């Protein structure tokens, strides 16, 4: 089976196989990993279609919290704010 990739106008052979493990894991064939630039930790998206499922390389893959992490400006060092909330830390011996 071949499909025309309209973005690159290239024919790809889609007859690669892999087995589903007892944990629901699938090994993505090396050719697919290389073509899509998939490396360990890369987010992938599964899209369900009438005739099956499609695996795509995920977009940003970032959690919404990651987008705002580190953007809060406190105006003071964290230790000073903690001392204000909890009281001064005991002195070290």
N, C-alpha and C positions, 0 to 999 in steps of 0.2 A: 504494500500500500504506500502511495506517495501523496504528499500534499504540497501545494504551492504556497510558499511563504511570500505573501504579497509585499512585505516590507523589503525583503532582499531579493525577491524573484529567484529563489533557490529551491530545488527539490530536495526534500529530506526523506530518507527511508524510515518508516515508522514501525518496523517489524521487530524492534528490540523487546526483550522480555525480562522480567524479574519476578521473584516470588515474594509473597506477603509472609512475613514472619508471624509467629504466634502472638507477638506484641503489636501487630499491625504495622510493622516497619517494612519499608521497601528500599532496596538498594537501587539508586538511580544510576543507570549505566554511565560509564566514564565518558562516552561520546556526548551524551546529553549534558553531563556536568561541565565538560569543557566548553561546549557550544554556548551554554547559558551563563558560564562564569560562576558556577555554584561551588562554593567552598564550605567547609564545616561552619555551621552557625548562620548560613545564609537563609533568610526567610523565603519560603515558597508558599504559593497560594494554590489551592485546589478549587477549580470551578466545576460544578456539576452541570452537565448538559444532557439532553435527551438520549444521546447515544453513548454516553460515558462521562469520564472526568478528564479535565485538562489541568496539567501542572504548569504553573508559570512562576518565574522568578518574582519574588515579592517586591513591592515598591520600597518605600522608605523603610518599612518594617519596624519602625520605631513606635514604642508605646507612647501614648499621648503625654504621659508624665515626663518622658525623656525630652520632649520638645521644650518644656519650661524649666527643667532641672538646671539650677545654677543661675537663674535669672533674677531671683529675689535679692534686692540690695538692702542690707540691714543697717548700714550707717555706722555700725560698731562691730568689733570682733565678736565672734560667737561666744567666746568665753566670758566677755563682759556682759552680754545679754543673759547668759545662763546665771551668772552671779547676781544679776538684778532680780531674776525670777526666783532663784533658790536661796539666795543669800551667799555670802562669801564662802569659798571653799576652805576647809581646814588647812592650816599650814603644815607643810611637810617637815619631818624631823631632820 
